[in-house]
C-alpha cells in the first residue's frame, strides 16, 4: 500500500490546522507534507473560497504535487462579518486577536457568529480537482474558555453544546467544526479520486 501513496501537501504554515488535516486524512493513501518554508502566497481573494483556490494552486505548482488548502475564518454578525477573511491578520497573535474581538463587541448585545471553512484540492498546472465549504454557527463568549484548540477557539461557543471549541475534545471539534463539516462534504470527491488512482 505504501508504494501507492500519493504525496499531498497541506497548504498552510499553521501547525494546528495541519494536525487537524492529519486526522481527517488518516484513512486515505496519502503521504502528508508541509508547505515549503519561505513560500509566501499573496491571499488577495475576496472570499474564503477564492483564497483557498489561490493557496492550493500556488502550492501545487511550487511542489509539483497535489495540494489541499483551507481558508477559514470567523464572521461576527454585529461587526458586519468581520474579521472574516482577515481573521488571521486581525492582530499579531491569537491572544491579541481575541482581545481585539472582545473589545470591539463590548457595545453589542448580538454576539452571534459563524466559522466558515473553504477547502480546495488542486493539482499542478492550476487544475482544481474538488472543493467544498462548511459553516458552523455559534456565538462569541464574554471571555476565553478552555485550553484546547487554536485561534479564536476559546471564545467561540458552538450552538447547542454550551462549549467553546477550546473546551471540546479533538473528536468533538472535528465532528462539529466548520473544517470537519467542509471535509465531510469534500470526502465523496476524495473517495472518487483515490478509487480512480
N, C-alpha and C positions, 0 to 999 in steps of 0.2 A: 504493500500500500504506500510505503514511503516514497518510492520512485514515481508514483502517480500524483504526488502532492504538487500543487501549484503555488508559486510564490505570490503572496498577496501583501501589498504594502498598505499599512494604515496611515492615511494622510493626516498625521497630527503629531505635534510635539507634546501634547497633553497626556501625561502618563496615566491619569485616572481614566481618561477616555479609552486609551489603548487597552488597559486592563479589562474594561467592560467588553470591548470587542473580542478579546481573547476568550471570554466565557461564552459569548454568543456564537462564535465560530468554531468552538471545540469539536463539533460533530462533522465538520467539513474537511476534505482532504487539502488543507492549505498549510503552508509554512508562513507564519506571520512575520513580517519585517516592519521595522520602524521607518518613518520618513527620514531621508538623509539629513544629517546635521548640516546646518548652514543654508538649507534650501529655504529661501524666502518667497512666499506667494502673496501677491497683492490681491487681497479679498475685496474686490471692488464691486461685487454684485449688489443688487438692491433687495434681495430676498435670501432666505436661508438656502433655498434650492439652488439659486444662481451661484452662491458662494461654494456650496458643496461640489457643484459641477466644475467650477474653476480649479478647486483644490485637487479633485480626483484626476482631472485631465493633466494638470501640471505635474503631479507626482508620477502618474503612469508614463508620461513622456520622458521624465527625468530618469526613471528607474528601469524603463523597458519591461515593466511588469504590470499586472492588474493592480489598481489602487482603489481603496474604499475610503471615501471621505464623508465626514459628518460635519454639517454646520448646524449648530443649535444655539438656542438662547432663551432667555426669559422675557416674556412680554407682559407688562403690567398695565391693566386697563386704565387706571387713574392717571398714568403717566403717558397716555397716548400710545401705548405699545412699547415704550422704552423699558429697558435698554435695547431689546430686540437684537438686530444683527450686530449691534455694538456691545453685546453683553460682556465679552472678554476684554473689551477696551474701555470699559466704563470707569475703571480706575486701575492703579498699577498692580494690585494683588487682590486675592479673594477677600481678605478682611476689609480692605478699603472699598471694594465694590459693594460688599454687604452694607457697610456703614453709610455709603452714599445713598444706596437704595432706601434704607430705613429712614434716613434723614429726609429724603425727598417725599416720602409717603406720609410724613407726620400730619400735614393738613387734611388728609383724605380719610373718609370712612370706608370707602370701597377699596378693599385690598385684594380683590380677585385678580388672578394672573394665570398664565399658562406657559408651559415649556413647550417649545417646538424643536423637532429634530428632522433635518433633511439628510437622507443618505443617497450617495451616488457611487456606483461602481463603474469605473472606466478602464479601458484598455489602451495601450499605446496607439498613437495616431488619432487621439481625441474622439474615440468611439465610446459613447455612453452605452453600457450594457443593460443596467437596470437602475431604477431609483425609486425612492418612496419617502413619505413624510408622515411623522407621527406627532401626536399632541397629547399633553397631559394637563388637565385642569386642576387648579388649586387656589391657594391664597397665600399672601405674604404674612408671616408671623410678625409679632412686635419685637422679638429678639431671637437670636440664633438658638436652635435646639438640636442636640445630637452631636456625635463625634465622628460619624462616618461621612462618606461622600466627598465631594469637592465643589468648588464654585459656590453657587447660591443654594446648594442643598440644605444648609442648616436653617434657612428662612422660608423654604417653600413647603407648605403643608398640602399634601395630596387630598383632594376631595374624598370624603367618606372614610378616611383612615384615621384621622386625628394625629397623624405622624408626618414629620418632615422627612425628606429623602435621607437626611443625615441620621435619622433615628431608625431607619429601616435596615434590615439585613440586605446583603447584596442581592439575594434571590428575589426579595420583595421589590426592590428598586428595579431590577431587570424586568419583572413582570408588569409593574405598574407605570414605569417611567416612559417618557417620550422616546428615548433611544430604543428601549425594548419594544415599544409599540411600532416604531418605524422599522426595526429589524424584523419583527414578525410579518410585516407587510412585504418586506424585501425577500423573505425566506423562500416563498414559492419560486421566485425567479432564480434564486441561487440554486435551488434543487434542480431546476431545469438545466441551468448552465453546467452543473457538475455531472449530470447524467449524460449530457451530450459529450463532455470531455472524455 
